[in-house]
């Protein structure tokens, strides 16, 4: 029997660290639910430089991302999505500290 789950359920009251949960993970694709609340890439962290493409969508909340060689971060709000090609260097500059930001990330 199929198990129904909800992307918005099982959120803890306090989120001290960003939550990354695998929904699907196999050789061809990885799908993650990411829950942030005021989290960002550490200031001394260089850049995400991944071997795989990453498609992201903000389901709830908002975030700002910065791409290498760009001067200003871009703001993502609910419903906004991006396709980030492999080895496109990027980082998370900000997520909303007042409410959860729920991301869906698909790595392929």
Secondary structure, 3 states (H helix, E strand, C coil): CCCCCCCCCCCCCCCCCCEEEEEEECCCCEEEEEEECCCCCCCCCCCECCCCCEEEEEEECEEEEEECCCCCCEEEECCCEEEECCCCCEEEEEECCCCCEEEEEEEC
